[in-house]
Amino acid sequence: MSIVIETSDRTRTLDLSPVAGRIGAEVRGLRLSGDLSPDTFHAVRQALFRHKVLFFRGQQHLDDAGQQTFARLWGTIVEHPTVPSREGTQLLELDSRHGGRANSWHTDVTFEVDYPQVSILRAVVIPPYGGDTVWSNTALAYEELPPALKTLANQLWAVHSNHYDYAATRVDADAHGAQKYREVFTRERIEAEHPLVRVHPETGERTLVAGHFLQRFLGYNTQDSDHLYALFQNHITRLENTVRWRWQAGDVAIWDNRATQHYAINDYGDQHRVVRRVTIAGDVPVAVDGQRSRVR
């Protein structure tokens, strides 16, 4: 289908094809670059807020520099706070041969108080099978909570920490590479306190802030905190609330990191997989009562 986006003085049509019923759309016929017109970029941005994650096939023309130039249209690039960027770039490389595998639900870098607003991931080396990524819609997950759970969620605050290393979670035999990556990831402990429910600054939606960087809920013992986490996390990751993408080399995925979680499936054994991510500076979350997240 096509979607028409109104801009200040004209309209722009994007060729959008929904990938799942509640989240995710493929944008067809658009060559990503830092030279997109303001109207085109505005249309892409509005489509992202609507669909939460956008997919673009056939972007093999993008190299590291091109990915960064395109990313700057979204705002200021921020590098990972502990893991070094790929040499000469601002990109985080996740290489399956060097500990770069994720296998758990998370929102990027929520252990920082102003975690990224947008993530842009480019597929460089993709195995012939396996290695898909799944995203979930945290705005819809909140919206579909029963009223009593919404009331509870609105009051909860949690500690998020980088002590949990998503990029080094491995299922294969390369424990040494995973351990080395983990040591880099957690060489400096970083923690923040976030509300479970934040108000999205662009759309006004309420979204759930959870995922595996969440360590515990404030004011609850470990057992109760674990139960609360499972309760809300299960609503976020219901299959009906997700979209799954089968990567091809040259694909680009862009997601609203303030309204999604994602999970890179580690099901490709010793095959090689390389993806490179750039993230855009975010804002400090605001709870429904107006309180702001804080550094621990």
Buried (B, 14 or more C-beta within 10 A) or exposed (E): EEBEBEBEEEEBEBEBEEBBEBBBBBBBEBEBBBEBEEBBBBBBBBBBBBBBBBBBBBBEEBEBEBBBBBBEBBBEBBBBEBBEBEEEBBBBBBBBBBBBBBBBBBBBBBBBBBBBBBBBBBBBBBBEEBBBBBBBBBBBBBEBBEEEBBEBBBEBBBBBBBBBBBBBBBEEEBEEBBEBBBEBBBEEEBBBBBBBBBBBBBBEBBBBBBBBBBBBBEEBEEEEBEEBBEEBBEBBBBEEBBBBBEBEEBBBBBBBBBBBBBBBBBEBEEBEBBBBBBBBBBBBBBBBEEEBBEEE
